[in-house]
Amino acid sequence: MTQDSQSQSSQDGTAVTDPDELREQVERTRAELGDTVEALAAKADVKARAKDRAVQVKEQATVKADALRTQTTATVGALRTRVSGLAQQAQDRLSGPDGAPGSRAVRDRRAVAVVAASTGALVLWLTLRRRKK
C-alpha cells in the first residue's frame, strides 16, 4: 500500500498518518455520530415530545391559574372594601339627625304614605264631582 492510501485527512485538511491520531479522530467521529443519532431519535420520539409539551403546558397553566387566583383575591378584597364603604354611606343617609338608624327611612315612608293618601283623596273627589255634573 502506498502512503497516500493509508493517510487520512484531518479536520484542518492536513494528512494524518499517525495511528494514535487516527484513533482519536475515529473516537471523535463516533462521539459526534452518537450525539447526532441521539438527537434524531429524540426528534423521532413523538410520544416523549408530546409528554414534554404536556408538562410544559401544565406548568404554564398552573402559573397562570396562580396569577389569576392572586389577582381575583386582590379584586375581591377591593370590592369588599368598596361595598362596605357604600353600605356605611347608605346607613348614614338613612339614619336621622339623632343618629337613630332607620328614623329617616320611617319619615320617608310616612311622607310617601301621606302623598299617596292625598292623591287618592284628590282622585276620589274629582271622580265624585264629575258624577254630580
C-alpha positions as CSV (number, residue, x, y, z in Angstrom):
1,M,0.0,0.0,0.0
2,T,1.1,3.5,-0.6
3,Q,1.3,6.2,1.9
4,D,-1.5,8.2,0.2
5,S,-3.9,5.3,0.6
6,Q,-3.0,4.9,4.3
7,S,-3.2,8.5,5.2
8,Q,-6.4,10.3,6.1
9,S,-7.0,14.0,6.1
10,S,-7.5,15.6,9.5
11,Q,-10.1,18.3,10.3
12,D,-7.8,21.1,9.2
13,G,-7.1,19.4,5.9
14,T,-3.6,18.1,6.5
15,A,-2.9,14.4,6.1
16,V,-3.0,12.3,9.2
17,T,-0.5,9.3,9.3
18,D,-0.1,8.7,13.0
19,P,-2.2,5.7,14.2
20,D,-2.9,7.4,17.5
21,E,-4.2,10.4,15.8
22,L,-6.4,8.3,13.6
23,R,-7.8,6.5,16.6
24,E,-8.6,9.9,18.3
25,Q,-10.3,11.1,15.1
26,V,-12.3,7.9,14.9
27,E,-13.4,8.3,18.5
28,R,-14.4,11.9,18.0
29,T,-16.3,10.9,14.9
30,R,-18.1,8.1,16.8
31,A,-19.0,10.5,19.6
32,E,-20.3,13.1,17.1
33,L,-22.3,10.4,15.3
34,G,-23.7,9.1,18.6
35,D,-24.8,12.6,19.5
36,T,-26.4,13.0,16.1
37,V,-28.2,9.7,16.4
38,E,-29.5,10.6,19.9
39,A,-30.8,14.0,18.6
40,L,-32.5,12.3,15.7
41,A,-34.0,9.6,17.9
42,A,-35.3,12.3,20.3
43,K,-36.9,14.2,17.4
44,A,-38.5,10.9,16.1
45,D,-39.9,10.0,19.5
46,V,-43.3,11.7,19.2
47,K,-44.7,10.3,22.4
48,A,-41.9,11.6,24.5
49,R,-42.1,15.0,22.8
50,A,-45.8,15.1,23.4
51,K,-45.3,14.3,27.1
52,D,-42.7,17.0,27.4
53,R,-45.0,19.5,25.7
54,A,-47.9,18.5,28.0
55,V,-45.7,19.0,31.1
56,Q,-44.8,22.5,29.8
57,V,-48.4,23.4,29.1
58,K,-49.4,22.1,32.5
59,E,-46.7,24.2,34.2
60,Q,-47.8,27.3,32.3
61,A,-51.4,26.7,33.2
62,T,-50.5,26.3,36.8
63,V,-48.6,29.6,36.8
64,K,-51.5,31.4,35.1
65,A,-54.0,29.9,37.5
66,D,-51.9,31.1,40.5
67,A,-51.6,34.6,39.0
68,L,-55.4,34.7,38.3
69,R,-56.1,33.5,41.8
70,T,-53.9,36.2,43.3
71,Q,-55.5,38.8,41.1
72,T,-59.0,37.6,41.9
73,T,-58.3,37.7,45.6
74,A,-57.0,41.2,45.4
75,T,-60.0,42.3,43.4
76,V,-62.5,40.7,45.8
77,G,-60.7,42.4,48.7
78,A,-61.0,45.8,47.0
79,L,-64.7,45.2,46.1
80,R,-65.5,44.2,49.7
81,T,-63.9,47.3,51.0
82,R,-65.8,49.4,48.5
83,V,-69.1,47.7,49.2
84,S,-68.5,48.1,52.9
85,G,-68.0,51.8,52.4
86,L,-71.1,52.1,50.2
87,A,-73.1,50.3,52.9
88,Q,-71.9,52.6,55.5
89,Q,-72.8,55.6,53.4
90,A,-76.3,54.2,52.8
91,Q,-76.7,53.6,56.5
92,D,-75.5,57.1,57.3
93,R,-78.0,58.6,54.8
94,L,-80.9,56.5,56.2
95,S,-80.2,57.5,59.8
96,G,-81.9,60.5,61.3
97,P,-80.3,63.6,62.8
98,D,-80.3,62.0,66.2
99,G,-78.3,59.1,64.7
100,A,-81.0,56.5,65.3
101,P,-80.9,54.0,62.5
102,G,-84.0,54.0,60.2
103,S,-85.6,57.2,61.5
104,R,-85.1,58.9,58.2
105,A,-86.5,55.8,56.4
106,V,-89.5,55.8,58.6
107,R,-90.0,59.6,57.9
108,D,-89.7,58.9,54.1
109,R,-92.2,56.1,54.3
110,R,-94.6,58.4,56.2
111,A,-94.2,61.1,53.5
112,V,-94.9,58.6,50.8
113,A,-98.0,57.4,52.6
114,V,-99.2,60.9,53.1
115,V,-98.7,61.8,49.4
116,A,-100.4,58.5,48.3
117,A,-103.4,59.2,50.6
118,S,-103.7,62.8,49.4
119,T,-103.5,61.7,45.7
120,G,-106.2,59.0,46.4
121,A,-108.4,61.6,48.1
122,L,-108.0,64.0,45.2
123,V,-108.8,61.3,42.6
124,L,-111.9,60.3,44.6
125,W,-113.1,63.9,44.9
126,L,-112.6,64.5,41.2
127,T,-114.5,61.3,40.3
128,L,-117.4,62.2,42.6
129,R,-117.5,65.8,41.3
130,R,-117.8,64.5,37.7
131,R,-120.6,62.2,38.6
132,K,-122.6,65.0,40.1
133,K,-122.5,67.0,36.9
